Amino acid sequence: MALFALDKDINFPPVHLAEPDGLLAIGGDLSEARLLKAYAMGIFPWFEGDTPLWWSPNPRFVLFPSELQVSKSMRQLLKRKEFRFSINQDFEQVICNCKTTFRKDQAGTWIT
């Protein structure tokens, strides 16, 4: 299969054209518009260095709420209400926090 080079246009190739390991495209930018389009298609950036690599592995890890089994320890954690779950509240701030929060025992941040 071919590896697609992205340009200023935010369109992506169809995900069924990804390599067996899920690699779909290279290049482009990490603009909000491109990220939103990518995530809506099941595509995400994962790379080191300056050039984005865009992935769409198949199968993907998907959680189905009706099939989720929450462990006893997780239920106890959730009861403490230390965390809040929200959807579509502040995308820009989420991306900013992912970019600036360092991870223990790992080089860099979630989004470099």
Residue pairs with C-beta under 8 A, 6 or more apart in sequence:
1 17
1 18
1 19
1 20
2 17
3 19
3 23
3 24
3 25
3 26
4 12
4 13
4 17
4 24
4 25
4 26
5 25
5 26
5 27
6 12
6 25
6 26
6 27
6 28
6 52
6 54
7 27
7 28
10 28
10 31
10 33
10 34
10 37
11 37
12 24
12 25
12 37
12 38
12 41
12 43
12 54
13 24
13 25
15 24
15 41
15 42
15 43
15 56
15 58
16 58
17 24
18 24
18 55
18 56
18 57
18 58
21 57
22 55
22 56
22 57
22 58
23 53
23 54
23 55
24 43
24 54
24 55
24 56
25 43
25 53
25 54
26 51
26 52
26 53
26 54
27 51
27 52
28 34
28 52
28 54
29 52
30 45
30 52
30 111
32 91
32 92
32 95
35 45
35 95
36 91
38 44
38 45
38 54
41 56
42 56
42 60
43 54
43 55
43 56
44 54
44 55
44 56
45 52
45 53
45 54
45 55
45 111
46 53
46 55
47 53
48 108
48 112
70 78
77 83
95 111
98 109
98 110
98 111
99 109
99 110
99 111
99 112
100 109
101 109
101 110
102 108
102 109
103 109
103 110
